[in-house]
Amino acid sequence: MKYISTRGQAPALDFEQVLLTGLAPDGGLYVPETLPRWSHEQLVSWVGLSYTELAYQVVAPFVAGAIPDADLKAIIEDTYVDFRHPAIAPLVQLDHNEWLLELFQGPTLAFKDFALQMLGRLLDYVLEKRGQKVVIMGATSGDTGSAAIQGCKRCKNIDIFILHPHQRVSEVQRRQMTTVAGANIHNIAVEGNFDDCQSMVKASFGDQSFLPADRQLVAVNSINWARIMAQIVYYVYAALALGAPHRPVSFSVPTGNFGDIYAGYLAKCMGLPIDQLVVATNANDILHRVLSDNDYSRHQLKHTLSPSMDIVISSNFERLLFDCYGRDGAAIAALMKAANEGSVQIAPAAFEKARALFDSAAVDDAGTVAMIRDVWESSEYLLDPHSAIAVAAGRACRRGRDVPMVALATAHPAKFPEAVQLAGYTAEVPLPHHMADLFELEERCTVLPNDLRQVQAFMASHINA
Ligand SMILES: *Cc1c(COP(=O)(O)O)cnc(C)c1O
């Protein structure tokens, strides 16, 4: 399997190369040159497989021989060892034909564990084989950093440096990063905001000369193809459990960077009978605006009760646009250039294609809180704010009640106590058992000034030999 850039000007890569790359050199994102297709019979034969057995079936064609089958199976088995529910991605029923897919059973209590637990292991395997070591550098405002650290904590060939804005992430989120022991894990609290952190990461990727000669940076943000790939699996798992391929299933997905729902779109393209795919946003609603009104203008960032969806633009949307523009890389390059310079319109034919594929709704903080309260009162199930947005958008957009609607529950409510309290839930939401000692563990973190040179000097002197 080859991977090509959405902007058409970068060399095609194989799986191993794409794993070690972030953006393509032409500024685009890598996507598979062709997608595998699942036949009806194949899907039928997967009914009843365990999560890890299914993950192997879904992932293998994308890895395309880069990793021998037995080793890939072992990697996938190991990927989910730290998940605390035996089903890995359990379904919970909310109402008639309405379901939640709990994607927060991993070590950091958010769905990003699905992708980053697999990515860390795939990277370490490939690096070991190549006799190579790399440096992961990322900026986080919350969930990504802790999931990346957990995913890489046992990797022998990776040093990971995560920058977060000093005193601007929640205590649970900070402790989830700073209490993970490991000589290869480096937390940096930058005296600045999230944008400052992200700018430093961007600048460092642009000029990597501060690193030792035998090291390169690897990106673990959601543009990394392997993250998308790992997320396809749970759409298939949930749909098969609810009767696919004999009947269609719909999904409502709380969306920020369009990574998670893009994986659902790929599952549909590959033959999974998905009826509706609902893009659920918070007040940062560029995706809802573009899908409903072809309004792709950037608005100012709003801080909401669902911070993991607080974005101005959605990087992975480019991957969808590439398909909607008939895979015309030159057109995407021109569109993205124009979008950087101001407001643009998606070409009418491409817009109609996107609109036919997705439904969308934006849910503000008041709607989020109301949904948490509503579901708590009707079923004594406590939603986190991101999952509440998925449920609310699913209800607003669903066409009928014959097709099961699955809302993706992307985080555990204990991570976002503020929203839960606003919904009138006054008891403390306990952290799950495996994290009960989070507030006792020792923290390891270095506070640095908002200065690129000093951050890079710190990194250079802390990379393990
Ligand atoms: C990252 C995240 C999202 C958004 O996922 P995207 O792939 O960026 O669309 C939603 N909910 C939670 C809890 C997250 O951490």
The ligand as an SDF file (V2000), in Angstrom:
LIG
                    3D

 15 15  0  0  0  0  0  0  0  0999 V2000
   -9.5360   14.9190   20.7450 C   0  0  0  0  0  0  0  0  0  0  0  0
  -10.9130   14.7730   21.3070 C   0  0  0  0  0  0  0  0  0  0  0  0
  -12.0630   14.9730   20.5120 C   0  0  0  0  0  0  0  0  0  0  0  0
  -11.9940   15.4020   19.0630 C   0  0  0  0  0  0  0  0  0  0  0  0
  -11.4270   14.4210   18.2210 O   0  0  0  0  0  0  0  0  0  0  0  0
  -10.9560   14.8060   16.7330 P   0  0  0  0  0  0  0  0  0  0  0  0
  -10.3350   13.5800   16.1870 O   0  0  0  0  0  0  0  0  0  0  0  0
   -9.9620   15.9310   16.9080 O   0  0  0  0  0  0  0  0  0  0  0  0
  -12.1470   15.2450   15.9870 O   0  0  0  0  0  0  0  0  0  0  0  0
  -13.3000   14.7490   21.0990 C   0  0  0  0  0  0  0  0  0  0  0  0
  -13.4170   14.4070   22.3940 N   0  0  0  0  0  0  0  0  0  0  0  0
  -12.3360   14.2220   23.1950 C   0  0  0  0  0  0  0  0  0  0  0  0
  -12.5480   13.8570   24.6170 C   0  0  0  0  0  0  0  0  0  0  0  0
  -11.0510   14.3870   22.6800 C   0  0  0  0  0  0  0  0  0  0  0  0
   -9.9840   14.2090   23.4890 O   0  0  0  0  0  0  0  0  0  0  0  0
  1  2  1  0
  2  3  1  0
  2 14  2  0
  3  4  1  0
  3 10  2  0
  4  5  1  0
  5  6  1  0
  6  7  2  0
  6  8  1  0
  6  9  1  0
 10 11  1  0
 11 12  2  0
 12 13  1  0
 12 14  1  0
 14 15  1  0
M  END
$$$$
